[in-house]
């Protein structure tokens, strides 16, 4: 695997009371790579992603992001690291009372000193990157389709021009057409240079086929398989095969 290592996780363990969710996870993500983490509902995929974003502290193990160990950093120390990541939440997590324009502009208003005209130009440009036109700028999230909300969420994650994107179940809740569109959008953003490094958490095998350089299968708090998609699909591990034959066929 060539390229600078953007994320390095070693022996990551997370326990919530008596429940050990992650049981010794280790992996790297190189610059320019998309790693897809698959697993069934409740397998710990989102918990793992939140560790990489510094939103959860591990019980033990190390997490290095952009060359810095983040597992013991406080909120102030984490801010400059988080600003180099874009996080796309499962439900898009848009502010219901804010227009599309205000939702996408929000990170710039919080973390930059850009003038209003520059913010507006960027909002229009990044909505364009995800295939949305200025006609929707004044709409509220409730006035958008599920697929459009997801794209607005991606535009908001991109607008700070992050070095890495983290996607939590980007196709969840979408019909097959919109789910396919999201996968194609992730590929297009990468090809266009908008963001070439990503971790994608999903249970959608078709999405993994579309976007993954490597795939990890998370079962019982551990990676049962990690490697190129074809190698993982060809795994002889019975647990991996059972997952691929079952949960992975569910696309919503």
C-alpha positions in Angstrom: 0.0 0.0 0.0 1.7 3.2 -1.2 1.3 6.7 0.0 1.4 8.6 3.3 -0.5 7.0 6.1 -3.4 9.2 7.1 -5.0 7.0 9.7 -3.3 4.4 11.8 -5.3 2.4 14.4 -3.6 -0.2 16.6 -5.3 -2.7 19.0 -8.3 -0.4 19.5 -10.7 -1.6 22.2 -13.9 0.0 23.4 -16.1 -1.2 26.2 -19.4 0.3 27.3 -20.0 -1.0 30.8 -19.9 -4.8 30.4 -20.3 -4.7 26.6 -17.0 -4.9 24.7 -17.9 -3.4 21.3 -14.4 -3.3 19.7 -11.9 -6.0 20.5 -8.5 -5.2 19.1 -9.0 -3.4 15.8 -5.9 -2.5 13.8 -5.7 -1.0 10.3 -4.2 1.8 8.2 -5.7 4.2 5.7 -3.3 5.6 3.1 -3.7 9.0 1.4 -5.7 8.5 -1.8 -7.4 5.3 -0.5 -11.1 4.5 0.2 -11.5 1.9 3.0 -15.0 0.4 3.4 -15.9 -1.0 6.8 -18.8 -3.4 6.7 -20.7 -5.2 9.4 -24.2 -6.0 10.6 -26.4 -3.7 12.6 -24.9 -3.1 16.1 -21.5 -4.5 15.0 -19.6 -1.3 16.1 -19.0 0.2 12.7 -20.2 3.7 13.7 -18.4 3.4 17.0 -15.2 2.8 15.1 -15.7 5.7 12.8 -16.4 8.0 15.7 -13.1 7.0 17.3 -11.3 8.1 14.1 -13.1 11.5 14.3 -12.1 11.9 17.9 -15.7 11.9 19.1 -15.2 8.8 21.3 -12.2 7.9 23.5 -11.0 4.3 23.4 -10.8 2.0 26.4 -7.3 1.1 25.1 -5.2 1.1 22.0 -3.9 4.0 19.8 -5.3 6.1 17.0 -3.1 8.3 14.9 -4.7 10.8 12.4 -2.6 13.0 10.2 0.5 12.0 12.2 -0.9 12.8 15.6 -2.1 10.5 18.3 -5.6 11.6 19.2 -6.8 9.1 21.7 -5.9 11.3 24.7 -6.4 14.8 23.2 -8.8 17.3 24.6 -11.5 19.1 22.6 -9.3 22.2 21.9 -6.4 20.1 20.7 -8.8 18.0 18.5 -10.3 21.0 16.7 -7.6 21.6 14.1 -7.5 17.8 13.3 -11.3 17.6 13.0 -11.3 20.5 10.6 -9.2 18.4 8.2 -12.0 15.8 8.2 -15.5 15.9 6.8 -18.0 13.8 8.5 -21.2 12.7 6.7 -23.7 11.5 9.2 -26.1 8.6 8.5 -29.2 10.8 8.5 -27.4 13.8 6.9 -27.9 15.6 10.3 -29.0 18.8 8.7 -30.4 21.6 10.9 -34.1 21.5 10.4 -34.7 25.2 10.9 -31.9 26.3 8.6 -32.1 26.6 4.8 -29.9 24.6 2.5 -27.7 27.6 2.1 -27.3 28.1 5.8 -26.7 24.4 6.5 -23.9 24.2 3.9 -22.4 27.5 5.0 -22.4 26.6 8.7 -18.8 25.2 8.9 -17.5 28.3 7.1 -19.3 30.6 9.5 -18.0 28.7 12.5 -14.4 28.2 11.4 -13.5 30.9 8.8 -13.4 34.6 8.4 -14.7 34.6 4.8 -16.9 37.4 3.7 -20.6 36.7 2.9 -20.0 36.9 -0.9 -17.2 34.3 -0.7 -19.3 32.0 1.5 -22.2 32.2 -1.0 -19.9 31.4 -3.9 -18.5 28.4 -2.1 -21.9 27.1 -1.1 -23.1 27.3 -4.7 -19.9 25.7 -6.0 -20.0 22.7 -3.5 -23.7 22.1 -4.1 -22.8 22.0 -7.8 -20.1 19.4 -7.0 -22.8 17.1 -5.6 -25.2 17.8 -8.5 -27.5 20.3 -6.9 -28.5 23.7 -8.3 -28.9 27.1 -6.7 -32.7 26.7 -6.9 -32.7 24.8 -3.7 -30.7 27.3 -1.6 -33.7 28.7 0.2 -35.4 25.3 0.9 -35.6 23.7 4.3 -34.4 20.1 4.7 -38.0 18.9 5.1 -38.7 20.1 1.6 -36.0 17.9 0.1 -36.0 14.2 -0.9 -33.9 11.8 1.1 -31.3 11.6 -1.7 -31.1 15.4 -1.9 -30.7 15.7 1.9 -27.8 13.2 1.7 -26.1 15.3 -1.0 -26.5 18.5 1.0 -24.9 16.7 3.9 -22.0 15.7 1.7 -21.7 19.3 0.3 -21.5 20.6 3.9 -18.8 18.0 4.8 -16.8 19.0 1.7 -17.0 22.8 2.0 -14.1 23.1 4.4 -12.0 21.2 1.8 -11.0 18.4 4.2 -8.1 16.0 3.6 -10.4 13.0 4.4 -14.1 12.2 4.4 -15.8 9.9 6.9 -19.1 8.4 5.7 -21.5 6.8 8.2 -24.0 4.6 6.2 -24.2 7.0 3.2 -26.8 4.8 1.4 -29.0 4.0 4.4 -32.6 4.8 4.0 -32.3 5.5 0.3 -34.1 3.6 -2.5 -31.7 1.6 -4.9 -31.5 4.5 -7.4 -30.5 7.1 -4.9 -28.1 4.6 -3.1 -26.4 4.0 -6.5 -26.2 7.8 -7.0 -24.4 8.2 -3.7 -21.8 5.6 -4.6 -21.2 7.2 -8.0 -20.9 10.6 -6.3 -18.2 9.3 -3.9 -16.3 8.0 -6.9 -16.7 11.3 -8.8 -15.6 13.4 -5.9 -12.5 11.3 -5.6 -11.7 11.4 -9.3 -12.3 15.2 -9.4 -9.8 15.7 -6.5 -12.5 17.1 -4.1 -11.4 14.6 -1.5 -9.3 11.5 -2.4 -9.2 9.8 1.0 -12.2 8.2 2.7 -13.5 5.7 5.3 -17.0 4.5 4.4 -19.1 2.6 7.0 -21.9 0.6 5.4 -23.7 -2.7 5.2 -24.4 -2.2 1.5 -22.3 -4.6 -0.6 -23.1 -2.7 -3.9 -21.8 0.5 -2.4 -18.6 -1.3 -1.3 -18.2 -2.7 -4.9 -18.5 0.8 -6.3 -16.2 2.8 -4.0 -13.8 0.5 -2.1 -10.0 0.0 -2.5 -10.1 -2.2 0.5 -12.9 -3.7 2.6 -12.9 -4.8 6.2 -15.7 -7.0 7.7 -16.4 -6.3 11.3 -17.8 -9.3 13.2 -17.9 -9.7 17.0 -15.7 -6.6 17.5 -12.9 -7.8 15.3 -12.0 -7.6 11.6 -12.8 -11.1 10.3 -11.4 -10.0 6.9 -9.4 -7.0 5.6 -8.1 -6.6 2.1 -9.0 -5.9 -1.5 -12.7 -6.5 -2.3 -12.2 -9.6 -4.4 -10.0 -11.2 -1.7 -12.6 -10.5 0.9 -15.5 -11.8 -1.3 -13.5 -14.9 -1.8 -12.8 -15.5 1.9 -13.3 -19.0 3.2 -14.0 -17.8 6.7 -17.6 -19.1 7.5 -18.5 -16.0 9.5 -17.5 -13.7 6.5 -19.4 -15.9 4.1 -22.5 -15.9 6.3 -22.3 -12.1 6.6 -21.9 -11.6 2.8 -24.8 -14.0 2.1 -27.1 -12.3 4.6 -26.8 -8.7 5.9 -24.8 -7.4 3.0 -27.7 -8.0 0.6 -29.8 -5.5 2.5 -29.2 -2.1 1.0 -31.3 0.1 3.3 
